[in-house]
């Protein structure tokens, strides 16, 4: 009988609400006996109500798990260690979650689970056990597609049926023809476990504008709902219901967004670009991204989909520029820290050498690499 998993887990989120969804997570964690190894880190913002801290204190009294609420003052004090990064991360943005990742690293978490406050856990699923594949070797189906792309939303059954793609999936890679993939069991090193969703899937604004989506089931691959993608076969993953191994901390920077480019405010792709950077590195450092359980219900917070679209349009264009840079990336480094530094320099050199890249796009991406470098400095300080 295998020994019980005692690895320390940090659940990280940011919110401008009282994060009431955490109560169900804690009930699930207590039900399956994990409370003593779990820390919850909630990163506040200038809009977060004071009741968020009180709510977490009450949860600590009920369940015993460590609850950390990082308010504005605590974040300011923490980030004074890294003034360049402090100057990069903005207030009133979901990228404050970066602070939570740093706190998880400081606290020694071995698995970091990033989730949104509109993700709801199911009672009949051991949530932590389902994510525990992260940081282990597992024999699971691996999907390969010669196109270099596989849309994991093909595994989601929608009512009524329709086709849709994961948020941030390159528009140029979307196809009217499915198929072409091969599947085989492999023993893989899982570095990320991206849990999927029922009800409201994580899709681009264009899909939500066209027709409401209602996911009712996750289809199986080779008699299981968990699968991984082969090296070179990519799909993005997000920062909701996603578990990441501690080795990836140097690459967990959520790209700070909110700047304007050619009349468009760039947003909603911070975690998507993070995922592509991790894939470019993982393919060479030896790590796979798994998709599937635990499945949560996403009861999406109110969204203005037209506003979402306006923040995605410029990002669509930039994603198409970034992907070829990432596909060409090579590193001889053996660690995530050195590999991420190599990637930062590679991106900087690629955008400078790209004669087809106009000056506004070049400057936007140059600022992105400065943020990546600032993140790298902070993580190296934490890891010593």
MOZI-V110841 format. One record per backbone hydrogen bond with DSSP energy under -1.0 kcal/mol. CO is the residue of the C=O (numbers start at 1). NH is the residue of the N-H. If there is no record, write none. Layout:
co:CO nh:NH
co:CO nh:NH
This chain:
co:8 nh:110
co:8 nh:111
co:9 nh:39
co:10 nh:113
co:11 nh:41
co:12 nh:115
co:13 nh:43
co:18 nh:20
co:19 nh:22
co:20 nh:23
co:21 nh:25
co:22 nh:26
co:23 nh:27
co:24 nh:28
co:25 nh:29
co:26 nh:30
co:27 nh:31
co:28 nh:32
co:29 nh:34
co:30 nh:33
co:34 nh:37
co:35 nh:38
co:37 nh:9
co:38 nh:66
co:39 nh:11
co:40 nh:68
co:41 nh:13
co:42 nh:70
co:43 nh:15
co:45 nh:48
co:49 nh:52
co:51 nh:55
co:52 nh:56
co:53 nh:57
co:54 nh:58
co:55 nh:59
co:56 nh:60
co:57 nh:61
co:58 nh:62
co:59 nh:63
co:60 nh:64
co:66 nh:40
co:68 nh:42
co:69 nh:71
co:70 nh:44
co:71 nh:75
co:72 nh:76
co:73 nh:77
co:74 nh:78
co:75 nh:79
co:78 nh:81
co:79 nh:82
co:82 nh:86
co:83 nh:87
co:85 nh:89
co:93 nh:96
co:94 nh:97
co:95 nh:98
co:96 nh:99
co:97 nh:101
co:98 nh:102
co:99 nh:103
co:100 nh:104
co:101 nh:105
co:102 nh:106
co:103 nh:107
co:104 nh:109
co:110 nh:246
co:111 nh:10
co:112 nh:244
co:113 nh:12
co:114 nh:242
co:116 nh:119
co:118 nh:299
co:120 nh:297
co:122 nh:125
co:125 nh:127
co:126 nh:130
co:127 nh:131
co:131 nh:134
co:133 nh:136
co:136 nh:190
co:138 nh:188
co:140 nh:186
co:141 nh:228
co:142 nh:184
co:143 nh:230
co:144 nh:182
co:145 nh:148
co:148 nh:234
co:151 nh:154
co:152 nh:155
co:153 nh:156
co:155 nh:219
co:157 nh:216
co:157 nh:217
co:166 nh:169
co:170 nh:173
co:182 nh:144
co:184 nh:142
co:186 nh:140
co:188 nh:138
co:189 nh:288
co:190 nh:135
co:191 nh:245
co:192 nh:290
co:193 nh:243
co:194 nh:292
co:196 nh:296
co:198 nh:200
co:198 nh:298
co:199 nh:215
co:201 nh:203
co:202 nh:167
co:204 nh:208
co:205 nh:209
co:206 nh:210
co:207 nh:211
co:214 nh:159
co:215 nh:199
co:217 nh:157
co:224 nh:221
co:227 nh:291
co:228 nh:143
co:230 nh:233
co:234 nh:150
co:241 nh:195
co:242 nh:114
co:243 nh:193
co:244 nh:112
co:245 nh:248
co:246 nh:249
co:248 nh:251
co:249 nh:252
co:259 nh:266
co:261 nh:264
co:264 nh:261
co:266 nh:258
co:269 nh:273
co:270 nh:255
co:270 nh:274
co:271 nh:275
co:272 nh:276
co:273 nh:277
co:274 nh:278
co:275 nh:279
co:276 nh:280
co:277 nh:281
co:278 nh:282
co:279 nh:283
co:281 nh:284
co:281 nh:285
co:282 nh:286
co:282 nh:287
co:288 nh:191
co:288 nh:192
co:289 nh:229
co:290 nh:194
co:291 nh:227
co:292 nh:196
co:296 nh:198
co:297 nh:120
co:298 nh:200
co:298 nh:300
co:304 nh:308
co:305 nh:309
co:306 nh:310
co:307 nh:311
co:309 nh:313
co:311 nh:267
co:312 nh:316
co:313 nh:317
co:314 nh:318
co:315 nh:319
co:316 nh:320
co:318 nh:322
co:319 nh:323
co:322 nh:326
co:323 nh:327
co:324 nh:328
co:335 nh:339
co:336 nh:340
co:337 nh:341
co:338 nh:342
co:339 nh:343
co:340 nh:344
co:341 nh:345
co:342 nh:346
co:343 nh:347
co:344 nh:348
co:345 nh:349
co:346 nh:350
co:347 nh:351
co:348 nh:352
co:349 nh:353
co:350 nh:354
co:353 nh:355
co:354 nh:357
co:358 nh:362
co:359 nh:363
co:360 nh:364
co:361 nh:365
co:362 nh:366
co:363 nh:367
co:364 nh:368
co:365 nh:369
co:366 nh:370
co:367 nh:371
co:368 nh:372
co:369 nh:373
co:370 nh:374
co:371 nh:375
co:372 nh:376
co:373 nh:377
co:374 nh:378
co:375 nh:379
co:376 nh:380
co:377 nh:381
co:378 nh:382
co:379 nh:383
co:380 nh:384
